[in-house]
Amino acid sequence: MRKLTRAPASAGPDGAPFKPQPYFDDPYLELTRLLWEAASLEHTLMAAYLFALFSIKDRYAKVRGDLSEYSYLKHRLGGLPEETPHSDHSMLDVTLEEMLHLSYANQFLCELGAAPNFAWHPYPQAGEVYPFPITLSPLTRKVAGQYMWVEADACALSLDADCKHTPEQIRFIVEARRFLHIDDSSPLHVGSVYNLIIEYTDKVAANPPAFLPREFPWGEWTTRLETLKDQGEIAHFAFFKSLYTGEAFGADARIWDNPRSEYYPALDLEVGTAFTGFEETIRNPDARELAWLADLHYWILLTLLDKAYRSLDMKLRYKAIDSMTQALWPLGLHLAKVYKVGVPFDPLGPPYAIGRDGILSEQIIRRLVLEAKACAESLGRRGLLPPDFSLKVYEVLLSGL
């Protein structure tokens, strides 16, 4: 496939902020294109955030977060009754909300009659939304700062006089922009994509295609999109700012100065692939095999989600959560702590619609689960599985297929 090189972003006329231009004249086609773009973006960030999350040391387990049934209840759309965009977040909270954003971008696509999208932007990726490559990387101050920029609203890190920042805020913005090599021509943020999606949702609602239901819930989707945007621009921005400044770790930015210090927030994880025969193949053979099992569960999760949205069978979403909570989560922590290796998040391929139709997809996903089961049993016989990894996860997954 021919790889295109994106031209550098630039400011608009009279210094106006850069704004991505539409590709389609048809508002429906442009809305679906933007939602596919948003889904790729959310998937890219979800995997990058998970990789960084697994690198956070046990000393800062509260910053990293931990899975529970409450986690998924809290991060359904709208959260618990007491949840607000200002509530304290852990890295896991932020990552779960990225999963939610990916979920709703795909649900909206499918309700619009379009196909879901579970392909991420290839790493490293820079585009209209981020002015630097987003990579799989352990957490560092630079990584925290880049994620802070990606999640910021139009004013949070802007020096525009209309933003009316205090002198203290201006000093922080100047330092952060210098540290991240940001200039006035840099692209916008995640919120800018959702602003465009909301804009085009209104346009399509005003003149919807005849193949959509008359009672299509346009207003409900606009409200959901506003909520997703607020989660990023308020809660996620505040969390990454606290990582960048060191405040999340009970310190200041100097905590990032010495990677060899016991107080340094994160482990330095190897970034590689679980596929064999590449220069980037994970070096330790036991770690590579565990990473392969992590990849299998990552693919099971995505194929289940793709099947769920294409068939509008939401119970399969809960099976995807089982693959995450009972397998991918303990494997990611174990790889980081024992082997200093990150989950590779290797792509299975461009699509995750693994079968020609719904029935065949279920049969092929079943084979993928059995493949993971055999891999896990082999690792278990050699004493290589994480202590908290239960082979019962495969009964749970197969019972839904």
N, C-alpha and C positions, 0 to 999 in steps of 0.2 A: 504493500500500500504506500502511495506517495505521501511523504511527510511534509506538511506545510509549515513554513516559518512565519509566525505572526509579526507584523510590523510593529515597531515600538509605539506605545500609546502616547498621545500628545494632548495638550489642552485645546479646548475649542476656541472659537473666535473671542477676542477680547479677554483671553484668560479664563473663559468659562470652563468649569470642570469637564473632563473627558466623559462622554456618555456613549456606550456601545450603540451602534446603529442597527436598526432592524434589517433582517435579510429578506423577509417575505412581505409582500403587499397585503396578502390575506391575513387578517388578524388571528384567525383560528390557527393557521399554520405557524405563525410567529409565536403564539402562545404555547403550542406544543413544543416548538423548538426550544423556547426558553425553559420550559419544564424539564425537557431532556437535559439541557445544560445544567439546570439546578440539581437534578438528580446525580449527574456525574460529579458536580462540585461537592455535594454533600457526602457522596461515597468517598471521594478523595480525602476530604477532611476527616471523615469518620475513621478511615484506616490510619491516617497519619496521627490522629489524636490517640488511637488505641496503641500504636507503636510507642509513642512518647509516654503514655500512661504506664505501660509495662516497665518502663525504665526507671520510674520513680522509686526511690529506696524505701524499704520497710519503715525506716525512721519517720518517714512522712506519709504513713499509710492513710492518715485522715485526708491529706491533700489528694492522694491517689483515688480513694474511695473504695467501696466494697459492694459486691452484688448481694441483693436480697430480693424477696418478693416485693418489698416496699419500693425498691428502685424502679421497677417497671410501672407500678401504680402511680408513683410520683411523676413519672415522665410521660404518661399518656397526654394527649393534647389537652392543654388547660391545667394539667397537674392536679394535685390534691387541692381541696378547697382553700387551704392556707398558703398554697404555693403562689409566689409572685415572681416576676422577672428579676426582682432584687434579692431573692433568697440566696443564702450561701450555697455555693456549688463546690463540688469536687471535680477532678478531671473525669471521673466516671460519669458524673451527672451531665457534664458537657457532652461527652461522647454519646451517651444514651439519647440526648436531645438531637444530636446529629443523625442518629439512627431514625428518630422520629421524623425529622425533616426529610430524610431520604424516603421514608415510608409514605409521607403525605404527598410529596412530589409525584410519586408513582401512583398513588390512589387517584389523585386529580387527573393524571394522564389517562388512566383506564376509564374513569367516569366520562372523560371527554371522548372516549372511543379510540384512543391511541394506545400504542404498546408501552409497557413499562420499560425502564432503563436502569440496569444494574451494572453497567460498565463504568469504570472510573476513568478519570483523566490519567494518561500514562505518567508515571513518575520519572524524572522530576517534571513538574508542570508549572508553567507560568502563562497567564492569559489576561483576559480583560478584567478579571476580578482581583488578581494578585500580581504585584510587580516584581516578584522573586519566585524562584522555583519552590514548590511545595514538595518536600521529600519525606520518605520514611526516615526518621531520625530520632535518636534518643533526645530527651529534653535537655536543652541548654538555654541560656538567656536569650540568645539570638532566635532560637526556635520559638520560645515563649513570646518574644516581641513580634515575630512574623505573624503568629496566630492572633495576637492582640490587634495588629493592623487589619488582618483579614476580616475580623469580626466587628471592627469599629463602625460607627455610623459616620455620616458625612462630616460631622463637626469634631468628633472626639479627638482626632489627631491632626486637625486642620488648623492652619495659622490665619485663616480668613477672619478679618475683623468682625464680620457679621456673627461669628460664633461667640463673641463676647466672653473670652476666657479671662480668668484672673492671671496676674503676673506669675503666680506659682504654677498654674496649669500651662502657661506658655513656656516656662522653663522646662517643664517635663516634656512637652511636645517637641521642642527644639532638640532636646537630648535624644529622645526616641527616634526622631526622623534622621538625625545624624548617625546614630548607632545602626539603623536599618538601611541607611543610604536611600532615603525617600526624598523625592523632589516633587515640585508642583505638578509635573506631568504624569505622576504615577497613577495607575488605574484605580478605580473605585473598589468597593468592598462587597461582601456577600449581600448585604442589604440592598445594594443597587440592583442586583438581579431580581430580588423579590419586589422591589418597587416597580420594575418593568413588568413582572408577571402580574402584579395587581392592576397595573395600567391596562394591559392587554386582556385581562379577565373582564374588566369593565367594557372594553370595546367589543369583545365577543358576546357578552351578555346583552349588549344593545342590539345585536343582530346575529343571533345564534344560528348555527347550521340546522337544517331541517331534520337531520338524523339524531339530534339530541332531544331528550325528553322535554316537554313543555315546562314541566315543573322543576327543571334543573336548579339545584341550590346555589346559585351564584353568590348570594349574600353570605351564606355559610362559608363558602370557600374564601371569600375576601377576608372574613374575620379570622379564619385559620391562618391565612398567609400573613396577616398583620401580627398574629401571635408568634409565629415562627420567626419573623423578622425581629420582633422585640426580644425574644429569647437570645438571639445572637448579639444584637447591638447593645443590650443592657447586661444580662447575666454573663454571657460568654466573654464579652469584652472585659468586664470587671474582673472575672476570674483570671484571664490571661495577663491582665495588667498586674494582678497580685503576684503571679509567678515571675513576671519580668522584674518587678521591683524587689522581690524577695519577701514581701509581706506575708504571703501564703505560708512561708516556712518559718515565720516568727523572727525574721531578720530583715536586712536591707539588701541592696543589689550586690554588696560585697560577698554574699554567700556564693555567688557564681564565679568568684575570682580564681579559686584553686580546685581544679577537678580531682586532685588527689586527696583533698580534705575529706574526713569522715562526714562532715556536715554538708558537703556538696550534694545537691538534691537528687541527682540521677546517676544511674549506672551507664557506662559507655557500652552500648550494645552493638554487636556485629550486625551489619545490614547485608543480607544475602538472599539467595534463592534456594528453595528446597529441590528444584530440578537439578539433576546431575549433569555433569559434563560442561559446565560453564565456569568461567573465571570467577564469577560471583557466587558459585555454589558454597553453601555453608560448610566450613572446613571440618568440624567435628562430626563424624559419621552418626553418632547417637543423637546429637542435636539436630542434624539434618533430617533424621527419620522422625523425630518428634515434631519438627517444623512441617514435615510432609503431612503428618496427621492433623496439625493445626490448619494447613491449607485445605485438607479434605473437609474439615468441619466448616471452614469459611465458605467453601463451594456449596456444601449442603445447605448452609444458611441462605445463600443467594439464590440457589435453584428453588428452594422452598418458597422464598419470597416472590420470585418471578411467577411461579405457578399460582401462588395465592392471589396475586393481583390480576393475572390474566383470567382466572376463573372466578374472581371476586369471592373466593373461599377463604375467609379471614382466619379460620381455625388453623390453617397452615402457618400463619404468622407466629402462632404460639409454639409450633414445632421449631421454627427458626430460632426463637428465643431459647428453647431448650438446648439447641446446638451451641448457642453462644454461652449460656450460663453454665452448662454442665460439661462442656468440652473446651471451647476456644479460650474461655477465661482462665481455667487452671493451667492449660498448656502455655498460654502467654506468660503468666507469672513464673511458671517453672522454668521455661526457657531463659527468661531474664535472670532469675536468681541463681540457677545452677550452672548455666552455660554462657551467660552474658551474650545471648543471641536474641534478636527480635523476631517476632512472627513475620514471615516474608510477605504475606498477602499477595502471593503470586496469582495472576489471572488464569482462570480455567480456559477462557477464550472470550471473544467479543460478546457473544450472547450468553445469557443464563436461562434462556428458554431451551431446556436440554432435550425436549422431545418434540415430535411433529405436532402432537395435540396433547390435550390434558391427560388422557389415559396413559399414553406412552411416556409423558413426562414423569408421571408417578412411578412407572416401572423402572425408568432409568435412574431416578433419584433413589429408589430402593436399592439398586445395584451400587450406587455411590455410597450409601450408608453402610452396606455390607462390606464394601472395600475398606471404609474407615474402621469398621469393627474388626476385620482381620488384622489390619495394621496395629490397632490398639492392643489386641490380644497378643500379638507378637512382642510388642514393647513391654506389655505386662509380664510376660513369661521371663523377660530378661531384667525385670525390676527397674525399668526406665520410665514408667508412667509417673506423673505427679501423684503424691500421696492422696490427694483429694479427688482424683479422677475416678469416676465410677463407670464400669462397663454397662451398667443398667441404662445409660443414656441411649444405647442402641435399641433396647426394647421400647423406650419411650418414643424414639423417632419412627421406628418401624410400625408402631401401633397406629400411627396417624396416616399411613399410606396403604 
